[in-house]
Every structure is written in structure tokens, then in C-alpha cells.
Amino acid sequence: MKANLWVAGFAAAAMTSIIPVAAMAKTRLVVNCFWSPQHFVCADVLPGWLAEVEKVTEGRVVGNIPPKSVAPPPEQLNSVEKGVVDAAVQFNGLIGNRVNGALTAMQPFSGNGSAVALTQAAWETNQKFYPNEFDSVELLSQWVITSGNLFSDTDTPIVTLDDFKSRKIWALPGPLANIAKELGAGVVSTPAVQSNEVISNGVVDSHIGLNGEGLTSFQVLPYTKSMTRFSSSIYRTTFSFFINKDKWAEISPEDQAAIRALSQETIGATAADLWEKADDVYDTFEANGIKVVDADPALEAAMVERSAVVIDAWKEKSKAAGIDADAALAFYLQRATELSK
């Protein structure tokens, strides 16, 4: 597994090195990034990828990243399909009506292991079971990030099932929102980039789905009072990185092969590795007065039980789309375990 191939220095290289060759370049890519410009995906991962693309194509393919996202998070796939931008990253939870296999690694309580290992397992699962699922764009990579967790925004931690049921919770769209609803909590579900608005304004009193990096990126750490720890990772978020088909067709087969070779697992492993490093925010919890409490076994058991309902629904939908969901999930879990050793 390759990880951390690109570093912050590539950001400047990617933006400056494209200027001399722009006139001779056959293809220029506009790569959108919906995170803030300071986020490592916008500042390191995508600029680093562009720098490598320019290098392996000897300047025949270059690109840039707009200073501000040209589309909201749910519209990344649509913006690439329509040619508004040439490439983008999409949170798979927001396109569950379009894809099924991409949600394999997002199934609850299915994500123990490092983000880099799970990213490799997810890509292998994609290639084996649903390589053509993104039929309207050219899929270049997918990755899995660190575990989303359960947090209380009040001085009372969430420990028991009754605690959970009594809460109004911001939840990441997808499995976590569905599980929270199944357990009887009040749920407000929005893309992660809108979590601060909901949490900071006191619309909810707890939140589920953000990892350590998300707490800082979306500036909700000041409102977080405690984290509930489970014996197994309750949830992982996955992303897909793709390019417009017409733009991809402009690139020669030789350059396409070179770009695929530096994409696929590599950009995913780079992103996953940076997410792992960003989770060091947990080390500051004690200093910030944030408690870490263990979930009551009954709460965890109830969440696992409700997870089965969510997973079964995903399996049925995937099977209807022609995907062997049972085999795909089993393969993913097996490879995740093997790669995490």
C-alpha cells in the first residue's frame, strides 16, 4: 500500500508548474474541491495529484483547482457529469440513490482497521464486484477515512440506550441517520460541511458521524463535551474521485494509463493517511475537558441490531442493481482484516 505520496510542497508546485506548459498542453483539468482551501484535500491531495499528472504526461495534461467550490457537496457528481468542472471528489453517502457498491465500506460496524488498509480493501472490492458502477464518469479512486463517532454537546454524556433515545442528534446522511431514527432519537441530517450551523446554533444536543478531523475542520470541537466510545468502529465515511468522460476521452490511452497508475489506490491511500494523522485531535480531549466514556453494552447491542436492518436494506438494493452484496461485503471485511495485520 502506498501512502502519503504527496506533501504540502506539491500544492505550490502544482499551481506554479502548470504556467509554462499551459500553452502547449492538450488537456487542462479543472478539479473542484468542496472543502475549505486550507483543508488537506484542497491544499495537498488534489494539488499533489495534479503535479504528478503533469509529470507523468510530460505536460500534456495540466490543471488547476478553483479557489472556491463551484458546487455544493451533494452536487459534485452532477457538476462533473455536466462538465461544469472536469473532476471532483464526492461523499458517497450523498449519492446513495445513484450507487450501491460504493457504500460497502460505509456499512455500520464494518470498519475496524486503519484508514489506509480499509482504503485498499475498498478499492479491491470495487474492482472485483462493481468496477463499472460509476458509468457516467471515469472513476479514478475511492478512499475510506477514520471512524465517525458519537458525541454529546451537553454536560451529560451519552452512555445508555435511554440517553440516546432522549437526544436530538445531528447525523451524517446515510446509515447513521437511519440507525438514529430507528432507535427513536430526533435526527437532523445534513452534509458534514453544514454540521457547524446545526450544532453551533443549538438545534441539536449531540452529533454522530464526524471523526477527529471533522471536529476541527467544521469547527464543532468547542461545542463538544464528551465522546462515547464503542468496542468496534461504528461507521466509516467513503469518497469517490472521478473525471468527466468527455474530458477523459481527450487524453491519449498512454496518458490515461499513466494517470490511472498514479491514481487508484495511491491518491486514496494518501488521503486516508492524512485523515489518520489529523485524528490526533483526540489527544487534546483531556486538556479541553472533553470526557471519553464507554457505551453501555445495551446501547451498543441496540445499535448493532438496528445496523442489521440498515445493512439488509442496502443488500437488497444492491442485489436489485446486480451486485452480489453478500459476497462484496464479506470480501471487503476479509481484506480489511488481512491488510490491517
N, C-alpha and C positions, 0 to 999 in steps of 0.2 A: 504493500500500500504506500502510495506517495502522499506526503502531507507537507504543508507549509512551503510549497514550491515558490510562492511569490511573497514578497515582503513589501513594506510600505514604500521603499525606494522606487519600486516599479510604477507607482502612481505618477510620479513626476516624469519618469522615463516614457510612460505610455502617452502622456499628454504632449511632451515636447518632441519625441522622436517621430511622431506622425507628420510633423510640419514639413520637413524637407522632401518627403516622398509623396506628399499628397497629390502633387500634380501628375505623377506617373502611376499612381495606384489605380488598379482596375476596379476595386471594390472598397467602398467606405461604409463601415458599420456604425450605426447609431445604437448604442447599447443603453437601455434605460435602467435606472436603479431607484427603487421606491423608498429605500431607507434615506436617512439624512446623509448629506455629503460626507460627514465625519465618520459614519459607520464603516467598519472594515470591509463590508462587501463593496461599497461605493468607492472607498479610498484605497483598498488593497487588492481585493479578489478580482474584481472586474477589470480595473486598470492593468493589473498584472497579467491577466488573460489576454488583453488586447496587445500588450507589449510582446508576449510570446507569439501571438498570432502574426504580428508584423514580422517577427524574427523568422519564424518557420516558413512564411510565404515570401520572404525576401522583399517585403514592402508591397506586395501585390494586394494584400488585404490589410487595411488600417481601420481605425475607428476612434470614436470619442464617446464620452458619457455626458449627457446634458447636465447642467449644474443643478437642475431641479427636475423631479419626476414629471413626466408628461402625462401620466395617467395614475389614478388611484390604485392601491394594491389589488383590488378584485379584478381590475381591467388589464393586467399585464399580458395575459394570453391574447385577449381581444386586440390589444394595441399592436401586437406583433403580427397577428393574422391579417389585420387591415393595413399593415405597412406604415402605421404611424411611427413606429420605431422598428429597428431591424432585429433586435434581440433583447431579452429581458428575463428576469427571474420571477417565478410565480409561486406563492404559497399554495400547495396542493389542496389544502383544506377549503380554499375559496373556489375551487373548480370541481368539487365533488359531483356536480351534475354533468361534468364532461369526461372525467376519468375515474377509473376504479382501481386499477393496478397500482397507480402512483400512491394510493392510500394504504398499501400493505404495511409499510413501516410505521404508519400512524395509528395502527390498531392499539387500543389501550392495553397496558400491562404486557407489551410485546417488545420492549425496548431496552433491556439490560445490556450494558457494554458501552465502550467508548463511542463517541460520535463518528470517529474516523472508521472504526470497524463496522458500525452499522451502515455507514455510507457505502462502503464496499459491498456489504451484503445486499443492500437495496439495489445497487446498480446491477449486480449479478442476477438478482431476482427479476429485474426489469428485462434484461437481455434474454433470459431463459423463458419467461412466461408472457410478457406483453411488450415486446420490443417496438411494436408499431402502434401503440396506443395513442400517442400524440400524432395523429395522421394529418393535421392541418399545419403543423410546423415541423422543423427538424430539431429533435431533442438532442442536446449536446451533453447534458449531465443532470444528475439528481444528487441531493445530499440530505442527510439526516442530522439534526442538531441535538444539543444536550436536552436533558429531561425537563419538561414543564412540571411545575409543582403547584401545590395548594397553599394559599397564603390568607391570613386574616388581616384586615385593616383596622381592627379594634383591639383593645387590650385583652380580649378574651380569645385564646387560641381555639382552633377547630380541632377537636380531639375525637368526639363521639359522632355517631350517626345522627343523633338528635341535634348536635351542634351544626352539622352540615345542613340538615333539613331546615333549620331556622334562619339560614343565611340568604341574602340576596347577592348573587355571585356574578362577577364578570367572568365569562368563559370564552376561550378561543373557539371559533366556529368549528363544527365537526364533532368528533366523538366525545370530547369533554363536555361540550354544551349539551349533547344528548344525554350523557350519563347524569349530569347535574339535574336535568329536568326529570329524568327517570326516578331519581332519588327524592324528588319533591322540593328542591331548592328553587328559589326565584332566580331566573337567569337573564342576564343581559349579554348578548353575544355580538361582538364587533371584530373587525380585523385588529391585530395587535397594535398597529400604529394609532388606533383610536382608543386604546385602553386607558391612556392617561386622562383623557377628557371624562371618561366614565368614572374612573377611580378617584381622581383628584376632586371632583365635584360632589363626592359622597353619594352618587347614585347607587352604589353597591357598598357592601361592608366586607367583601372578601373577593379574591380572584384566583382563577385556576388556569394554568396553561403557559404562563411565562417562565422562562428559565432565568438563570442569573444574569445573563447578558441582556435579556429583555427588561429586567427590572431597572437597569441603568439606562439602556437606550431609550426606553419610553418614559423614563423619569417617574416611575411609580415607587421607587425604593423609599422615599420619605413617608409614604402613606402605609408602608408595610410594617406590621407589628410582630408577626410570627409566621413561621413556615411549618406545615405539617409534613412529617417525614413518613414515607411508606417503605415497606420492606422491598418492594420492587418498583421500578420506574413506571409511573402511571401513564406517561404519554410522551411521545416524541413528535416533533414537527418536521415535515419534509418539504423540500423545494425542488422545482424543476427549472432548468436553464435551457432556453431554446432560441432558435433563429427563424426568421421568416423564410418560407420555402422558395419564393422567387429570388430573394437576395442570396440564398444558399446556392441556387442554380447558377448565379453569375460567377461563382467561384469554380475554378478548374477542379477536376477529380483529384489531381495530385495534391492541390492545396486543401481540398476538403479532407482528404485522408490525414494530412499533417495536422489540421485543426482538430479533427476527431481524436487523434492520438494525444494531444495535449489537453483535451477536454475530458470527457467521460469521467473516470474515477478521479483524475488529478485535480481538476478545479473543485470537485466535490470534497475531496479529502482536505484540500487547502482551506476551504470554507469551514468544514467541520472542525478542523484543528484549531482555527481561530476562535470558534464558538467555545471549544473546550477551555482555551486559555482565558476567555472573557468571563467564565463562570467563577473566577477567583473572587468575585464579589461576595460569595458565601463566607469567605474568610473574614470579612468585615462585620458580619452579623452581630457577633458578641459586642464589639466596640460600639455598634449603633443601637444596642439594646433590643435587637430582634431575636426573639426566642425561637428555638427549634424544638418542636415537640413531636413525639411519636404518635401516630394514629392508633386509636383503639382498634384491636383486631376486628371488631364487629363492623367498624366503618370501612376498613379495607376489604373485608369479605363482601360487604354490600356493594362496594364499587366494582369488585371483580365480577360479582354476579350480574350486575347491570351491564358491565362491559360485554358479557357474553351475548346479550341482546343486541348491542350495537355491532359486535363483530359478525353475528349471524346475519343481520340486515345487510352489512357490507358484502358478505359472501354471496348472498342471494342476488344482489345487484350485480356483482362481478360475474357470477355464473351466467346471468342473463346477457351480459356483454361478451360472453365467450371466453372468460378467464377461469382457469381452474384455481379458484381462490384457496381451497384447502391445501392444495399442493404448493401454491405460491407462498402462503404464509408459513407452512411447515419448512419449506426450503429456506426462506428468509431467516427464521428463528434458528435453524440448524447452522447456517453460515455465520449468523451473528455470534452464536456461541463459539464456533470454531475460531473465528477471527479475533475474538476478544481474549483468547487464552494467551 
